[in-house]
Each structure stands twice: as structure tokens, then as C-alpha cells.
Amino acid sequence: MNFRWKYNPTFLRIKFGCKQILLPLIIFQFVRTIIFPTSFDVVLLGILAFVYVAIVLDWL
């Protein structure tokens, strides 16, 4: 079979949309974690950062 794309175009749109949304969310969550540090904020910041790095490095 000859596939034209490696990934579905809809998946790529969702992936790049998440990439654009995640960076401002990470910055906001970082500022919130610095001001009001709770364990939930730290865990959420870690998850957001991991997902962003995974998207940038094409792990997803």
C-alpha cells in the first residue's frame, strides 16, 4: 500500500493546536505554582510540561 501521509491530517491539527495552547497554560501554571504552591499544582505542571515535551520531540 502506498500511504500519502504518515499521520492523519486531523491528528496533526489536534497535535499542533495542543502545542499552541500548552505553552501559555504551562507559563500560567508555573506562575501559579510559584505564588500558591500545592501538590496538585506541581503535579499538573509536571504533566503539562511532559505532554509539551512529548509533542515537541514527536513522541506522540
Biopython code that builds the backbone (N, CA, C, O; Angstrom):
import numpy as np
from Bio.PDB.StructureBuilder import StructureBuilder

atoms = [
    (1, "MET", "N", (0.831, -1.191, 0.000)),
    (1, "MET", "CA", (0.000, 0.000, 0.000)),
    (1, "MET", "C", (0.873, 1.252, 0.000)),
    (1, "MET", "O", (1.941, 1.294, 0.610)),
    (2, "ASN", "N", (0.400, 2.227, -0.676)),
    (2, "ASN", "CA", (1.118, 3.490, -0.747)),
    (2, "ASN", "C", (0.348, 4.536, 0.054)),
    (2, "ASN", "O", (-0.686, 5.035, -0.390)),
    (3, "PHE", "N", (0.862, 4.860, 1.238)),
    (3, "PHE", "CA", (0.214, 5.869, 2.075)),
    (3, "PHE", "C", (0.792, 7.237, 1.758)),
    (3, "PHE", "O", (2.000, 7.401, 1.584)),
    (4, "ARG", "N", (-0.097, 8.205, 1.689)),
    (4, "ARG", "CA", (0.340, 9.547, 1.337)),
    (4, "ARG", "C", (0.903, 10.296, 2.529)),
    (4, "ARG", "O", (1.866, 11.051, 2.389)),
    (5, "TRP", "N", (0.309, 10.096, 3.711)),
    (5, "TRP", "CA", (0.753, 10.780, 4.914)),
    (5, "TRP", "C", (1.153, 9.764, 5.967)),
    (5, "TRP", "O", (0.650, 8.640, 5.992)),
    (6, "LYS", "N", (2.057, 10.171, 6.827)),
    (6, "LYS", "CA", (2.434, 9.300, 7.935)),
    (6, "LYS", "C", (1.361, 9.325, 9.013)),
    (6, "LYS", "O", (1.075, 8.300, 9.631)),
    (7, "TYR", "N", (0.757, 10.504, 9.245)),
    (7, "TYR", "CA", (-0.294, 10.671, 10.237)),
    (7, "TYR", "C", (-1.534, 11.243, 9.580)),
    (7, "TYR", "O", (-1.468, 11.893, 8.537)),
    (8, "ASN", "N", (-2.648, 10.990, 10.209)),
    (8, "ASN", "CA", (-3.912, 11.532, 9.743)),
    (8, "ASN", "C", (-3.880, 13.061, 9.880)),
    (8, "ASN", "O", (-3.434, 13.568, 10.909)),
    (9, "PRO", "N", (-4.340, 13.802, 8.872)),
    (9, "PRO", "CA", (-4.327, 15.273, 8.969)),
    (9, "PRO", "C", (-5.114, 15.815, 10.160)),
    (9, "PRO", "O", (-4.744, 16.848, 10.718)),
    (10, "THR", "N", (-6.181, 15.143, 10.557)),
    (10, "THR", "CA", (-6.948, 15.584, 11.722)),
    (10, "THR", "C", (-6.112, 15.455, 12.989)),
    (10, "THR", "O", (-6.140, 16.336, 13.849)),
    (11, "PHE", "N", (-5.368, 14.356, 13.105)),
    (11, "PHE", "CA", (-4.479, 14.178, 14.252)),
    (11, "PHE", "C", (-3.424, 15.275, 14.296)),
    (11, "PHE", "O", (-3.114, 15.792, 15.369)),
    (12, "LEU", "N", (-2.873, 15.635, 13.147)),
    (12, "LEU", "CA", (-1.854, 16.694, 13.111)),
    (12, "LEU", "C", (-2.435, 18.042, 13.523)),
    (12, "LEU", "O", (-1.771, 18.814, 14.214)),
    (13, "ARG", "N", (-3.682, 18.338, 13.103)),
    (13, "ARG", "CA", (-4.318, 19.589, 13.512)),
    (13, "ARG", "C", (-4.508, 19.638, 15.021)),
    (13, "ARG", "O", (-4.245, 20.660, 15.655)),
    (14, "ILE", "N", (-4.968, 18.527, 15.595)),
    (14, "ILE", "CA", (-5.166, 18.470, 17.041)),
    (14, "ILE", "C", (-3.834, 18.605, 17.760)),
    (14, "ILE", "O", (-3.739, 19.302, 18.771)),
    (15, "LYS", "N", (-2.806, 17.944, 17.245)),
    (15, "LYS", "CA", (-1.477, 17.984, 17.858)),
    (15, "LYS", "C", (-0.901, 19.399, 17.855)),
    (15, "LYS", "O", (-0.391, 19.860, 18.876)),
    (16, "PHE", "N", (-0.978, 20.084, 16.729)),
    (16, "PHE", "CA", (-0.436, 21.439, 16.660)),
    (16, "PHE", "C", (-1.298, 22.432, 17.439)),
    (16, "PHE", "O", (-0.776, 23.413, 17.969)),
    (17, "GLY", "N", (-2.601, 22.194, 17.518)),
    (17, "GLY", "CA", (-3.466, 23.037, 18.349)),
    (17, "GLY", "C", (-3.120, 22.898, 19.821)),
    (17, "GLY", "O", (-3.067, 23.888, 20.550)),
    (18, "CYS", "N", (-2.883, 21.656, 20.260)),
    (18, "CYS", "CA", (-2.481, 21.432, 21.657)),
    (18, "CYS", "C", (-1.131, 22.081, 21.939)),
    (18, "CYS", "O", (-0.911, 22.622, 23.022)),
    (19, "LYS", "N", (-0.235, 22.025, 20.969)),
    (19, "LYS", "CA", (1.089, 22.635, 21.153)),
    (19, "LYS", "C", (0.966, 24.140, 21.363)),
    (19, "LYS", "O", (1.680, 24.710, 22.188)),
    (20, "GLN", "N", (0.078, 24.781, 20.633)),
    (20, "GLN", "CA", (-0.104, 26.220, 20.771)),
    (20, "GLN", "C", (-0.776, 26.585, 22.086)),
    (20, "GLN", "O", (-0.478, 27.634, 22.658)),
    (21, "ILE", "N", (-1.665, 25.753, 22.570)),
    (21, "ILE", "CA", (-2.392, 26.043, 23.797)),
    (21, "ILE", "C", (-1.565, 25.715, 25.039)),
    (21, "ILE", "O", (-1.688, 26.387, 26.063)),
    (22, "LEU", "N", (-0.720, 24.680, 24.951)),
    (22, "LEU", "CA", (0.003, 24.207, 26.131)),
    (22, "LEU", "C", (1.023, 25.206, 26.667)),
    (22, "LEU", "O", (1.159, 25.333, 27.884)),
    (23, "LEU", "N", (1.734, 25.909, 25.815)),
    (23, "LEU", "CA", (2.773, 26.819, 26.301)),
    (23, "LEU", "C", (2.210, 27.933, 27.195)),
    (23, "LEU", "O", (2.759, 28.157, 28.273)),
    (24, "PRO", "N", (1.147, 28.638, 26.801)),
    (24, "PRO", "CA", (0.582, 29.625, 27.740)),
    (24, "PRO", "C", (0.046, 28.986, 29.024)),
    (24, "PRO", "O", (0.157, 29.573, 30.100)),
    (25, "LEU", "N", (-0.533, 27.791, 28.917)),
    (25, "LEU", "CA", (-1.007, 27.103, 30.119)),
    (25, "LEU", "C", (0.143, 26.747, 31.053)),
    (25, "LEU", "O", (0.015, 26.864, 32.271)),
    (26, "ILE", "N", (1.261, 26.314, 30.490)),
    (26, "ILE", "CA", (2.428, 25.977, 31.304)),
    (26, "ILE", "C", (2.967, 27.218, 32.001)),
    (26, "ILE", "O", (3.324, 27.158, 33.178)),
    (27, "ILE", "N", (3.030, 28.326, 31.301)),
    (27, "ILE", "CA", (3.521, 29.572, 31.901)),
    (27, "ILE", "C", (2.588, 30.017, 33.028)),
    (27, "ILE", "O", (3.049, 30.387, 34.108)),
    (28, "PHE", "N", (1.270, 29.981, 32.776)),
    (28, "PHE", "CA", (0.300, 30.355, 33.812)),
    (28, "PHE", "C", (0.412, 29.428, 35.021)),
    (28, "PHE", "O", (0.400, 29.888, 36.163)),
    (29, "GLN", "N", (0.523, 28.122, 34.769)),
    (29, "GLN", "CA", (0.607, 27.169, 35.870)),
    (29, "GLN", "C", (1.907, 27.337, 36.642)),
    (29, "GLN", "O", (1.928, 27.142, 37.857)),
    (30, "PHE", "N", (2.990, 27.694, 35.963)),
    (30, "PHE", "CA", (4.262, 27.928, 36.645)),
    (30, "PHE", "C", (4.166, 29.122, 37.591)),
    (30, "PHE", "O", (4.630, 29.064, 38.730)),
    (31, "VAL", "N", (3.556, 30.207, 37.107)),
    (31, "VAL", "CA", (3.382, 31.394, 37.958)),
    (31, "VAL", "C", (2.476, 31.065, 39.141)),
    (31, "VAL", "O", (2.748, 31.475, 40.270)),
    (32, "ARG", "N", (1.408, 30.330, 38.882)),
    (32, "ARG", "CA", (0.503, 29.932, 39.967)),
    (32, "ARG", "C", (1.214, 29.032, 40.975)),
    (32, "ARG", "O", (0.979, 29.145, 42.178)),
    (33, "THR", "N", (2.077, 28.146, 40.495)),
    (33, "THR", "CA", (2.810, 27.249, 41.397)),
    (33, "THR", "C", (3.819, 28.030, 42.233)),
    (33, "THR", "O", (4.045, 27.690, 43.394)),
    (34, "ILE", "N", (4.423, 29.059, 41.671)),
    (34, "ILE", "CA", (5.366, 29.880, 42.428)),
    (34, "ILE", "C", (4.632, 30.660, 43.521)),
    (34, "ILE", "O", (5.135, 30.778, 44.639)),
    (35, "ILE", "N", (3.441, 31.194, 43.206)),
    (35, "ILE", "CA", (2.714, 32.021, 44.168)),
    (35, "ILE", "C", (2.002, 31.179, 45.225)),
    (35, "ILE", "O", (2.134, 31.444, 46.420)),
    (36, "PHE", "N", (1.249, 30.167, 44.794)),
    (36, "PHE", "CA", (0.474, 29.304, 45.702)),
    (36, "PHE", "C", (0.864, 27.852, 45.489)),
    (36, "PHE", "O", (0.139, 27.119, 44.817)),
    (37, "PRO", "N", (1.986, 27.418, 46.041)),
    (37, "PRO", "CA", (2.426, 26.040, 45.764)),
    (37, "PRO", "C", (1.596, 24.988, 46.518)),
    (37, "PRO", "O", (1.570, 24.959, 47.749)),
    (38, "THR", "N", (0.936, 24.147, 45.762)),
    (38, "THR", "CA", (0.261, 22.979, 46.319)),
    (38, "THR", "C", (0.742, 21.761, 45.545)),
    (38, "THR", "O", (1.298, 21.889, 44.454)),
    (39, "SER", "N", (0.529, 20.602, 46.104)),
    (39, "SER", "CA", (0.990, 19.389, 45.430)),
    (39, "SER", "C", (0.245, 19.182, 44.111)),
    (39, "SER", "O", (0.829, 18.694, 43.144)),
    (40, "PHE", "N", (-1.026, 19.544, 44.065)),
    (40, "PHE", "CA", (-1.787, 19.419, 42.825)),
    (40, "PHE", "C", (-1.201, 20.302, 41.722)),
    (40, "PHE", "O", (-1.086, 19.868, 40.576)),
    (41, "ASP", "N", (-0.831, 21.539, 42.062)),
    (41, "ASP", "CA", (-0.249, 22.447, 41.073)),
    (41, "ASP", "C", (1.069, 21.920, 40.534)),
    (41, "ASP", "O", (1.340, 22.029, 39.338)),
    (42, "VAL", "N", (1.879, 21.357, 41.395)),
    (42, "VAL", "CA", (3.177, 20.830, 40.960)),
    (42, "VAL", "C", (2.983, 19.635, 40.037)),
    (42, "VAL", "O", (3.657, 19.514, 39.014)),
    (43, "VAL", "N", (2.058, 18.753, 40.404)),
    (43, "VAL", "CA", (1.794, 17.579, 39.562)),
    (43, "VAL", "C", (1.211, 18.003, 38.220)),
    (43, "VAL", "O", (1.614, 17.481, 37.180)),
    (44, "LEU", "N", (0.278, 18.932, 38.228)),
    (44, "LEU", "CA", (-0.319, 19.417, 36.986)),
    (44, "LEU", "C", (0.729, 20.079, 36.097)),
    (44, "LEU", "O", (0.729, 19.870, 34.884)),
    (45, "LEU", "N", (1.612, 20.865, 36.678)),
    (45, "LEU", "CA", (2.689, 21.493, 35.911)),
    (45, "LEU", "C", (3.599, 20.433, 35.298)),
    (45, "LEU", "O", (4.008, 20.567, 34.145)),
    (46, "GLY", "N", (3.917, 19.396, 36.040)),
    (46, "GLY", "CA", (4.748, 18.318, 35.515)),
    (46, "GLY", "C", (4.090, 17.586, 34.360)),
    (46, "GLY", "O", (4.744, 17.260, 33.369)),
    (47, "ILE", "N", (2.789, 17.328, 34.486)),
    (47, "ILE", "CA", (2.070, 16.638, 33.403)),
    (47, "ILE", "C", (2.016, 17.504, 32.155)),
    (47, "ILE", "O", (2.267, 17.017, 31.053)),
    (48, "LEU", "N", (1.692, 18.785, 32.316)),
    (48, "LEU", "CA", (1.647, 19.696, 31.165)),
    (48, "LEU", "C", (3.007, 19.812, 30.490)),
    (48, "LEU", "O", (3.094, 19.806, 29.262)),
    (49, "ALA", "N", (4.064, 19.916, 31.283)),
    (49, "ALA", "CA", (5.405, 20.015, 30.720)),
    (49, "ALA", "C", (5.791, 18.733, 29.983)),
    (49, "ALA", "O", (6.397, 18.794, 28.913)),
    (50, "PHE", "N", (5.445, 17.573, 30.548)),
    (50, "PHE", "CA", (5.760, 16.305, 29.897)),
    (50, "PHE", "C", (5.025, 16.166, 28.566)),
    (50, "PHE", "O", (5.613, 15.720, 27.581)),
    (51, "VAL", "N", (3.757, 16.538, 28.526)),
    (51, "VAL", "CA", (2.984, 16.453, 27.282)),
    (51, "VAL", "C", (3.557, 17.402, 26.236)),
    (51, "VAL", "O", (3.644, 17.044, 25.061)),
    (52, "TYR", "N", (3.949, 18.613, 26.650)),
    (52, "TYR", "CA", (4.526, 19.565, 25.707)),
    (52, "TYR", "C", (5.844, 19.047, 25.133)),
    (52, "TYR", "O", (6.073, 19.131, 23.926)),
    (53, "VAL", "N", (6.701, 18.518, 25.986)),
    (53, "VAL", "CA", (7.980, 17.970, 25.519)),
    (53, "VAL", "C", (7.739, 16.777, 24.604)),
    (53, "VAL", "O", (8.439, 16.614, 23.605)),
    (54, "ALA", "N", (6.759, 15.946, 24.933)),
    (54, "ALA", "CA", (6.450, 14.798, 24.092)),
    (54, "ALA", "C", (5.977, 15.233, 22.706)),
    (54, "ALA", "O", (6.323, 14.598, 21.710)),
    (55, "ILE", "N", (5.199, 16.298, 22.632)),
    (55, "ILE", "CA", (4.738, 16.794, 21.336)),
    (55, "ILE", "C", (5.894, 17.388, 20.550)),
    (55, "ILE", "O", (6.023, 17.138, 19.352)),
    (56, "VAL", "N", (6.735, 18.173, 21.212)),
    (56, "VAL", "CA", (7.862, 18.821, 20.525)),
    (56, "VAL", "C", (8.851, 17.791, 19.995)),
    (56, "VAL", "O", (9.371, 17.948, 18.890)),
    (57, "LEU", "N", (9.116, 16.746, 20.762)),
    (57, "LEU", "CA", (10.084, 15.728, 20.354)),
    (57, "LEU", "C", (9.447, 14.584, 19.547)),
    (57, "LEU", "O", (10.100, 13.570, 19.299)),
    (58, "ASP", "N", (8.204, 14.735, 19.142)),
    (58, "ASP", "CA", (7.472, 13.746, 18.335)),
    (58, "ASP", "C", (7.382, 12.389, 18.996)),
    (58, "ASP", "O", (7.483, 11.366, 18.318)),
    (59, "TRP", "N", (7.195, 12.356, 20.308)),
    (59, "TRP", "CA", (6.932, 11.103, 20.999)),
    (59, "TRP", "C", (5.467, 10.716, 20.848)),
    (59, "TRP", "O", (5.113, 9.542, 20.960)),
    (60, "LEU", "N", (4.621, 11.702, 20.595)),
    (60, "LEU", "CA", (3.192, 11.426, 20.388)),
    (60, "LEU", "C", (2.861, 11.533, 18.934)),
    (60, "LEU", "O", (1.709, 11.337, 18.547)),
]
sb = StructureBuilder()
sb.init_structure("model")
sb.init_model(0)
sb.init_chain("A")
sb.init_seg("    ")
for serial, (resi, resn, name, xyz) in enumerate(atoms, 1):
    if name == "N":
        sb.init_residue(resn, " ", resi, " ")
    sb.init_atom(name, np.array(xyz, "f"), 0.0, 1.0, " ", f" {name:<3s}", serial, name[0])
structure = sb.get_structure()
